[in-house]
């Protein structure tokens, strides 16, 4: 299995979402042959989808010739997409930032989600995902928010956003683990232990399918 691990945390070894992701990956590696590719979004080269890339994209739409700078920008976008699309499965670790997802993950999503690559469109049938037959796991962590907490303590727009995006590009197999809350928690050791068990159980499930 070629597994792409997309680390969307900026906290390094202090990241709880990264810790649980690594437990899952280690358990899976113990069970099957694994080719692991790790993309650290805050450390590795992630191109901007700025003016040059946008102009190159529109040139493709309209059948015009992009400039040299636009073409080079588009080639960098394509390299990231090819790295993403070549994987058989994905692990994302995602902290909750201001009720949503980290900006680097949104940047990654905007880079790889291109028409004709990640999705298709039909005037009568609408959108269709092109990244099919893949598995995914998303490990979420949040300091205060957890499902069922009072609205005054925040919201979670990250979990549904990522799930909807994965389905949009064609990935229907979506497992999720929530490590929450990590701060406002009288017994975080129990919360973390439960997430670790869930990660190990999912690794066993993945190894059998």
N, C-alpha and C positions, 0 to 999 in steps of 0.2 A: 504494500500500500504506500503510495506517495501522499504524505500528509503535510499540508501547509498550515503552520501555526502562525496566526496573526496576533501579535501582542500589541494591544492598544492601550497599555498602561505605561505611564511615565515613571513609575515608582520602583522599577527594578526588583531586587530581591524582597522589598517590603510590600510588594503587590500581592494581595490575597487572591485576586482572580488569576494571576500568573502562577501562584503556588498550586492552586487546584488544577489548573491546566497541565502543569508539569507532572502532577501525580497521575492524571489520566494518561498522558503520553508515555510515562515510564511504565505504567501497568500494561498499556497496549503493546509497547515494545517487548515486554516480557512474553507476550502471547503470540505475536505475529512478526513477520519481517517488515520492518518499517523504514521507509526512506523519508527522513524528516527535513523539511525546509522551514526555517523560522524567519519571519518578517517582523522586525521590531520597528513599529511605525514611527516612534519618536527618535530612533537612532539611525535607521537605514535610509537609503536614498529613495524618497517618495516624491515624484515630480508634482509640481503645481499644475492644476488645470486652469491656467490663466489665459491671457489674451491670445498668445501664440497657438496654444492647443485648441482653443475655441475657434479661432480662425481656420485652422487646419481642418477641424471637423466640419465646418460649414463649406469649405472648399470641396470636401468629399461629397457632401449633400448636393451641391450645385454643379459638380463636375468641372470645377475650375482648378487651375494649377496653384498649389500652395507655394509660398516663398520657401527659400532654403531654411530659414529659421523656423517657419511653421512646420515644415516636413520633419525637421530634427526633433521638435517638440512632440510631434505625433508619434514618432518612432519610440521615444521614451515612454509615452503612454502605452504603446503596444507591448513593450517589453514587460511592463508591470502586469498587463492583462494576461500575456502568455504565461508568465510565472504563476498567476492565479489559476488560469484555466487548465494548466497541465496537472494539477493535483487531483487525486482521487477523493480526498476528504479534507475537511477543514476543522481547525479548532481556533476559535476566537476567544480571547479573554478581554473583558470589557468592563472598566469601572464606570459607575454612573456619575456623570459630570453635570451639575446644574439641571437635574431632571432629564438629561439627555445623554448622548454619547460623546466621547472625546472628539475634538475637531479633526484630529489626525485620522480617525477612522472614517469620518464623513468624507474627508479628502480622498482616502483610499477608495471608498465606495464610488465617488464621483469620477475617479480615474478609470476604474475597471468597468463601470456600467455604461457601455457604449452600444448603440444600435448596430445590429449585425454581428456583434461579438457576444455580448451577454444576453441580449434580448432581440426579438424580432417584433414587427408590428404589421398588422393587417387592418385595412380600413374598415372591414366589417366585423372581424373577430377580436380586434384589439391586440394587446401585448401577449407575447409568449416567451418564456424563458428558454435560453439555449444552453445553459450550464446544467445538464441533466445527468441523472444517474450518480450523483455525488451525495456524500454524507456530511453532516456538520454538527458540531457541538459549540455552544456559546456559553461561556462561564461569566456570569455577571457578579459584580461586587458593589456594595454601596454602604456608606458609613452610617447613615441614619435611616434611610427609607427601607421599608420591607412591605410586602403585600399585606394589606389589612391595617396599616398604621393610619392614624388620623390625617386628613388632608393638609393640616397645618404643618406636617412634617415632610411635605414634598410629594412628588409624583415620579412615575417611571415611564418616560416616553422612549427610552432606549430599547427595552425588551421587545415591544411590539414593532418598533421601527426595523430592527435587525431581522426579526422573523419575517416581516412583510417583504423586506428587500431580498432575502434569500429565496423566498417563494417566487418573487418577481423574476429573478434570473434563472429559475428552474430548479432550485434545490428544495426538494420536498421533505427530505429526511433531516429534521431539526431537533436535536436534543438540547436541553438547557439546564444549567445548574445556577442557583442563586446563593451566593455567600453574603448573607445580610441579616441584620446590620453588623458591621464590623466595629463600629465605635459605640453607638448607643445600645449596648448589649451586656447584660449582667452575667451572661454565660457564653461568651464568644467561643470558648474552647469546644463546647457542645455543638454550636452552629458549624464550626469549621470541621469537626470530626464527622458530622453528618454529610457535609459536602464532599469530604474525602472518600467516604464509603460510596456515595453516589457516583463519584468519578471512577472508582474502581469497578463498580457494578457495570457502568456504561462501557468501560474498556472491555470487560468480559463479553458484553452483548455484541460490541463491534467485532470482536475477534471471531465470533461465531456466525457472522452474516457475510 
